[in-house]
Amino acid sequence: MQQKKRKWKVGEKNKAQGQLDMYNYKLAQIAHEIDKININELTPIDALNILVKLKESAS
């Protein structure tokens, strides 16, 4: 009888290709928010406010 080879390593989660876990989903959301920022029109107080919002959404 042949042994079936596993496609994943021990300790590695078996996820469907393209599936995001919640941590990576949150990082993708934060990266999307950062991409929307126009730094050429950003004031220092706006930058600080955005940092506060990003910090709150990350936790």
Sequence and secondary structure as in RCSB ss.txt:
>XXXX:A:sequence
MQQKKRKWKVGEKNKAQGQLDMYNYKLAQIAHEIDKININELTPIDALNILVKLKESAS
>XXXX:A:secstr
      SS TT     TT   HHHHHHHHHHHHHHT  GGG  HHHHHHHHHHHHHHH 
